[in-house]
Amino acid sequence: MTLPLAPKPDTPKTGTRVLIVEDEPMVALAAEEMIDSLGCIVAASAATLAEALAVVAAGEFDVALLDINLKGTPSLPVATALRKTGKPFLLTTGYGSAGPTAEYGDVPLLAKPYRVAALGAAIAALLDD
């Protein structure tokens, strides 16, 4: 009798639904490919604050990947909406390791360009509670 393997602690559960909020099409595409390779599902992808807020309101995802800056506009309203829903999220940035504000200092920050292993570990850690 063969028992199913337990997921690795640095790998998210297969089928985890991920919302991607990213304004750069090539970065969003790369994130989608990484999420697929992790066995997760891209629940939605949003490139603007309005799109992201609409998807967050619908709530059809398990975790969100949120770019701090969307075409020069801080994405903090999306972070606030995510916090209100209780959905876990992580922030991404191409501007170094500083987070957006002290209010979100407890939110994991993933520096771009990130690798699939780092993304997988970050998602798994968010959902490990």
C-alpha positions in Angstrom: 0.0 0.0 0.0 1.4 3.4 -1.0 0.5 6.4 1.0 0.2 9.8 -0.7 3.1 12.1 -0.1 2.5 15.0 2.1 3.1 18.4 0.5 6.5 19.9 1.1 6.3 22.7 3.7 7.7 25.1 1.1 5.1 24.2 -1.5 1.5 25.5 -1.4 -1.4 23.0 -1.5 -2.3 21.9 -5.0 -5.3 23.8 -6.2 -4.7 26.9 -4.1 -6.4 29.8 -5.9 -4.2 32.8 -6.4 -5.1 36.4 -7.3 -2.3 38.2 -9.1 -2.3 42.0 -8.9 0.4 43.2 -11.2 0.5 46.0 -13.8 3.5 44.8 -15.9 2.2 42.2 -18.4 5.5 40.3 -18.6 5.8 40.1 -14.8 2.1 39.0 -14.5 2.7 36.3 -17.2 5.8 35.0 -15.4 3.8 34.9 -12.1 1.0 33.0 -13.8 3.5 30.4 -15.2 5.1 30.0 -11.7 1.7 29.6 -10.0 0.8 27.0 -12.6 4.1 25.2 -12.1 3.4 25.1 -8.3 0.1 23.3 -8.9 -1.9 26.3 -8.0 -4.7 28.0 -10.0 -4.6 31.6 -11.2 -8.0 32.7 -9.9 -7.7 36.1 -11.5 -5.2 38.7 -12.7 -5.7 42.4 -12.2 -3.6 45.3 -13.5 -5.4 48.3 -12.0 -6.7 49.3 -8.6 -10.3 49.1 -9.9 -9.9 45.6 -11.3 -8.2 44.4 -8.2 -10.8 45.9 -5.8 -13.6 44.2 -7.9 -11.8 40.8 -7.7 -11.2 41.2 -4.0 -14.8 42.1 -3.4 -15.9 38.9 -5.3 -13.6 36.9 -3.0 -13.0 33.9 -5.3 -9.4 33.2 -4.3 -7.4 31.9 -1.4 -4.3 34.1 -1.4 -3.2 37.3 -3.3 0.1 38.4 -4.8 0.0 42.2 -4.7 2.4 44.6 -6.5 3.0 47.6 -4.2 3.0 50.0 -7.2 0.4 49.9 -10.0 1.4 52.2 -12.8 2.8 54.8 -10.3 -0.2 54.4 -7.9 0.3 52.8 -4.5 -1.9 49.7 -4.2 -2.6 50.2 -0.5 -6.4 50.4 -1.1 -6.2 46.8 -2.3 -4.1 45.8 0.7 -6.7 47.5 3.0 -9.5 45.6 1.2 -7.6 42.3 1.5 -7.1 42.9 5.2 -10.8 43.5 5.7 -11.7 40.3 4.0 -9.1 38.3 6.1 -7.6 36.8 2.9 -3.8 36.3 3.2 -1.6 38.2 0.8 2.0 39.1 0.1 3.4 42.2 -1.4 5.8 42.3 -4.3 8.1 45.1 -5.3 10.9 45.9 -7.7 12.1 48.8 -5.5 14.1 46.9 -2.9 13.2 45.4 0.4 11.3 48.4 2.0 7.6 47.8 2.5 5.0 50.4 1.7 4.2 51.6 5.3 4.5 50.5 8.9 0.8 49.5 8.8 1.8 46.6 6.4 5.1 45.8 8.0 3.8 42.3 9.0 2.9 41.4 5.4 5.5 39.3 3.6 7.5 41.2 1.0 8.8 39.4 -2.1 11.4 41.4 -4.1 11.3 41.2 -7.9 12.5 39.4 -9.8 11.5 36.4 -7.6 11.9 32.8 -8.3 9.3 30.0 -8.3 10.8 28.5 -5.1 10.6 31.8 -3.2 7.0 32.3 -4.4 6.0 28.8 -3.5 7.5 29.1 0.0 5.8 32.5 0.6 2.4 31.2 -0.5 2.8 28.1 1.6 3.8 30.1 4.6 0.8 32.4 4.3 -1.6 29.4 4.2 0.2 27.4 7.0 -1.9 29.0 9.8 
